[in-house]
Amino acid sequence: MDLTSTLAAGGYAGARGISEPGGSAGPSIREGLASFAQDFARTLGAADMAAQDAMLGNADPQSMVEALAQAQLAVETAVTIRDKVVEAYQEIMRMQI
């Protein structure tokens, strides 16, 4: 889940007007968030499967702990992004017209 560096690189390239030969300046915010959502769902699914395998005795506890730690990081990242979006919305709403 490399959303931060992807969005930062895309934003920097877009702000400077840089485009790669034969390509675009980088992923848009919409593409970055869509990619993040897919990675988020995939990570939570992997954690769920690891927990089920561990409960059935088909996996070692270490793999379950690693999968749950990745899921926790994914949830914390999603909450941080949500908080930033809400903060930006509130800042826009405070602007005088």
N, C-alpha and C positions, 0 to 999 in steps of 0.2 A: 504494500500500500504506500505508494510514493506520490501521493496527491500533492503535497506541499511543494516539492521540487518541480513537479510537472506544471503546476499552476504558476509558480514563480518564473520558471523558464519561459513559459508561454506569454506571461504578462510582460516580462522584460523584453522579449523579442518583439511583441506587439507594440510596446511603447516606443521602442527605438526604430520601428519600421523595418526590422530585419526580416528577410525571408530567405529560407534556404533555397538553393538552386533546384528548381523543379518542384518545390513544395510550398506549403503555407508557412506563415510565421510561427505557428505552434497551435496546440490545442486550445479551443475556446473554453470558457468557463463551463458552458453547458456540457461539452465533451468530457472535461475533467471531472465534473460532478457525476456524470453518467458512469464514467470509469470507476470512480470511487464507490458508487452505489453497487456496481457489480462486484467489485473486490470485497466490499463490506458483506454482501450476501454470501459470497463464496467463503469468506473467513468464518462467518457464523455457522454456515453449513458444515464446514470442516470441524469446528469445535463440537457441534452437535453429534456428528458421526464419531468423533474420538471419544466423547463421553459415553455414547451408547456402546462402543466397542469395549471400553474399559469396564463398564458395568456388566457386560456379558463375559468378561474375562478374556477377550480376544486381543487386547492391547495392554501394553505396560502403562503404569501410572504416569511415567515421565512424559509420554506422548500426549496424554490427556492434559497434564499440567501445562505443557507447551502450547497446545491448541487453545486452552482456556485463557492463557496469558495473551495470546494473539487476539482472541475475541475481545478481551477486556480493553486492549489497546485500540481496537477498531471502534468499540463503543465510545471510548473516551474521545477519540478523534472526531467521531460523528457529533458528539455533544458539543465539542469545541467549535466545530463548523456551524452548528445550529446557533450557538450563542453569538458567534460573530455576525451571522446573518441577521439575527434579531437586533443586535446592537446597531448594525448599519441601518436597518429599517427605522429604528427609533431615532437615530440621528437625522435621517431624511425627514421624518415626521416633525422634528423640532425646527427645521429650517423655515424661515419666513418666506412667504410668497410675495 
